[in-house]
Amino acid sequence: MAAKMSKRVSAADQRKAQELNARGLKCFQSWDIVEAVVAFESAANLVPNNPDYRLNLAKAMARSGDYDRALKALAEFIGIETDSKLVERYERVFGNAMDEVETLLTKKMTSAALPLEEIGAAIQMWLEFRITLGRNSLSTRKPETWAAGLDFTVRRLNLHTVTAKEVADFYSTSEKALREKHQALIETLDIMPCDYRYFAGKDNPLDKLVEAAELLEQLEQKFRLP
C-alpha cells in the first residue's frame, strides 16, 4: 500500500479522479449505489493519496449494506488522513467494545422488551450514521440524546405507536434534543418510512407499494398496446 500511495499522480489523473468523485456523489444522492461505488473506487485508484475518495467509498459501501468493505475503505482512509481528531473518531468505530451510545441503547431497548432485531437495527443505524457523517462534526457528550433518537427512529420505522416525549422521558432527555437527533439521522441516512435497512418485521408495507407500481406499469403497457 505504501508504494502505491507514493506514486506520482499526473494532472490529468487528478482531473479525471475529481470528475469520477463528482459523479459518485451524484449517484450516491440518487441512490444509484452500484455506480457510486464504481466511481469512488476508480477515483481512489487514480489518486491513492486522496482520503476523501476512500471516505466516500466507505459511505457508499455502508449504504449498500456491505459493512466489511465499508470498514476496509474506512481503514484505508484512516491510513492517509491528516486530521488527527477525525482519525481518532473513526478509529473508535473499530473498537471491540460498544461505545456509550450502543451500551445505553442496548440496555434501554432491552428493558423496553423491544425485539432483538430492532435493537440490532438501531446499532446498525448508528454505525452507518457515523460513517456517512463524513467530515461533519459529531458530539457524543450526551449519549442519551443519540440513544433516544436512534430508539425513536427505529420504533417509528417499525410502526410502533409511540410519541417523542415518551421516548425522551424514557432516556431522561428532552423532547427537543431527541427530535434534533431524529432529524439528523433521517437527513444524513436519507431514511424513508419502513426503510428496508432498518425494518425488522416480516411484512414490510413498502412491498405492497412496489407490487402496486409494477402492476400499474403492466396495466399501462396493456392500455397502450396498438
C-alpha positions in Angstrom: 0.0 0.0 0.0 2.8 2.4 0.9 4.4 2.1 -2.5 1.1 2.6 -4.2 0.4 5.7 -2.1 3.8 7.3 -3.0 3.4 7.1 -6.8 3.3 10.4 -8.6 -0.1 11.4 -9.9 -0.4 13.3 -13.2 -2.6 16.4 -13.5 -4.8 14.5 -16.0 -5.4 11.7 -13.4 -6.2 14.3 -10.8 -8.8 15.9 -13.0 -10.3 12.5 -14.0 -10.5 11.5 -10.3 -12.3 14.7 -9.5 -14.8 14.1 -12.2 -15.3 10.5 -11.0 -15.8 11.6 -7.5 -18.3 14.2 -8.5 -20.2 11.5 -10.5 -20.1 9.2 -7.5 -21.6 11.9 -5.2 -24.4 12.4 -7.7 -25.1 8.7 -7.9 -24.9 8.4 -4.1 -27.5 11.1 -3.7 -29.8 9.5 -6.2 -29.4 6.0 -4.6 -27.5 4.6 -7.6 -25.2 2.9 -5.2 -23.6 0.4 -7.6 -22.4 3.3 -9.9 -21.4 5.4 -6.9 -19.1 2.6 -5.7 -17.5 2.1 -9.2 -16.9 5.9 -9.4 -15.4 6.2 -6.0 -13.2 3.1 -6.4 -11.9 4.4 -9.8 -11.2 7.8 -8.3 -9.3 6.2 -5.4 -7.2 4.1 -7.7 -6.3 7.1 -9.8 -5.3 9.2 -6.8 -4.5 6.9 -3.9 -3.4 9.6 -1.5 -6.7 11.5 -1.5 -8.5 10.4 1.6 -11.9 11.8 0.6 -12.3 9.3 -2.2 -11.9 6.5 0.3 -14.2 8.1 2.8 -16.9 8.5 0.1 -16.3 4.9 -0.9 -16.9 3.8 2.7 -20.2 5.8 2.8 -21.4 4.1 -0.4 -20.4 0.7 0.9 -22.2 1.3 4.2 -25.4 2.4 2.4 -25.3 -0.7 0.3 -25.1 -2.8 3.5 -21.6 -4.1 2.7 -20.1 -3.2 6.1 -16.9 -5.3 5.7 -15.9 -3.4 2.6 -17.0 -0.1 4.2 -14.7 -0.7 7.1 -11.9 -1.7 4.8 -12.3 1.6 2.9 -12.5 3.4 6.2 -9.3 1.8 7.4 -7.6 2.9 4.2 -8.9 6.4 4.8 -7.5 6.4 8.3 -4.1 5.5 6.9 -3.8 8.6 4.8 -6.0 11.2 6.6 -4.1 14.0 8.3 -6.8 15.3 10.6 -5.9 13.6 13.8 -9.2 14.3 15.5 -11.1 12.9 12.6 -8.8 9.8 12.6 -9.4 9.3 16.3 -13.1 9.5 15.8 -13.1 6.9 13.1 -10.7 4.6 14.9 -13.3 4.2 17.6 -15.6 2.6 15.0 -13.1 -0.3 15.0 -13.2 -0.8 18.8 -14.2 -4.2 20.2 -16.3 -2.8 23.0 -19.6 -1.0 22.5 -19.4 2.8 22.8 -21.6 4.7 25.3 -24.4 5.2 22.8 -24.6 1.5 21.9 -24.3 0.4 25.5 -27.2 2.7 26.6 -29.2 1.8 23.6 -29.0 -1.9 24.1 -29.8 -1.6 27.8 -32.8 0.6 27.4 -34.3 -1.1 24.4 -33.9 -4.5 26.1 -35.6 -3.2 29.2 -38.5 -1.9 27.0 -38.9 -5.5 25.7 -38.2 -4.5 22.1 -37.3 -7.3 19.7 -33.6 -8.2 19.3 -33.9 -7.4 15.6 -34.9 -3.8 16.3 -32.1 -3.4 18.7 -29.7 -4.7 16.0 -31.3 -2.3 13.5 -30.6 0.6 15.9 -26.9 -0.5 16.3 -26.6 -0.8 12.5 -28.1 2.7 12.1 -25.6 4.2 14.5 -22.7 2.6 12.6 -23.9 3.7 9.2 -24.6 7.2 10.6 -21.1 7.6 11.9 -19.6 6.5 8.6 -21.9 8.6 6.5 -21.4 11.7 8.6 -18.0 12.1 6.9 -16.1 15.2 7.9 -19.1 16.7 9.7 -18.6 17.1 13.4 -20.1 14.6 15.9 -20.5 15.2 19.6 -21.4 12.3 21.9 -21.0 14.3 25.1 -24.6 13.4 25.9 -25.0 9.8 24.6 -28.6 9.6 26.0 -29.7 12.0 23.3 -28.3 9.9 20.5 -29.6 6.7 22.0 -33.1 8.2 22.4 -33.0 9.5 18.8 -32.0 6.1 17.4 -34.5 4.2 19.5 -37.3 6.6 18.5 -36.4 6.4 14.8 -36.3 2.6 14.8 -39.6 2.3 16.6 -41.3 4.7 14.2 -39.8 2.8 11.2 -41.2 -0.4 12.7 -44.7 1.1 13.1 -44.7 1.3 16.9 -47.2 3.8 18.3 -45.0 5.9 20.5 -44.5 9.7 21.0 -41.2 11.6 21.0 -42.0 12.7 24.6 -42.5 9.1 25.8 -39.1 8.0 24.4 -37.4 11.2 25.6 -38.7 10.7 29.1 -37.6 7.0 28.9 -34.0 8.2 28.3 -34.2 11.2 30.7 -33.6 13.7 27.9 -35.6 16.5 26.3 -38.0 16.0 23.5 -36.3 18.8 21.6 -32.9 17.0 21.8 -34.5 13.8 20.7 -36.1 15.4 17.7 -32.8 17.1 16.7 -31.1 13.7 16.6 -34.0 12.1 14.9 -33.9 14.7 12.1 -30.1 14.4 11.8 -30.4 10.6 11.3 -33.2 11.0 8.7 -31.3 13.6 6.7 -27.9 12.0 6.9 -29.0 8.5 6.1 -31.9 9.6 3.8 -34.3 7.4 5.7 -37.8 6.7 4.4 -40.8 5.2 6.2 -40.4 1.5 6.8 -36.9 1.8 5.4 -35.7 -1.7 4.3 -32.4 -1.2 6.0 -33.9 -1.0 9.5 -37.3 -2.6 9.2 -37.3 -5.7 11.3 -40.8 -7.1 10.7 -41.7 -9.9 8.2 -44.1 -7.9 6.1 -42.9 -4.5 5.0 -45.7 -2.2 3.8 -43.3 -0.9 1.1 -43.6 -4.3 -0.6 -47.2 -3.5 -1.4 -46.2 -0.2 -2.9 -43.6 -1.9 -5.1 -46.2 -4.5 -6.2 -48.7 -1.8 -6.9 -46.2 0.2 -9.0 -45.3 -3.0 -11.0 -49.0 -3.7 -11.6 -49.6 -0.1 -12.7 -46.8 -0.4 -15.2 -48.2 -3.6 -16.6 -51.6 -2.1 -16.9 -50.2 1.0 -18.6 -48.3 -1.2 -21.1 -51.5 -3.2 -21.9 -53.5 0.1 -22.2 -51.1 1.4 -24.8 -51.0 -1.7 -26.9 -51.8 -0.9 -30.6 
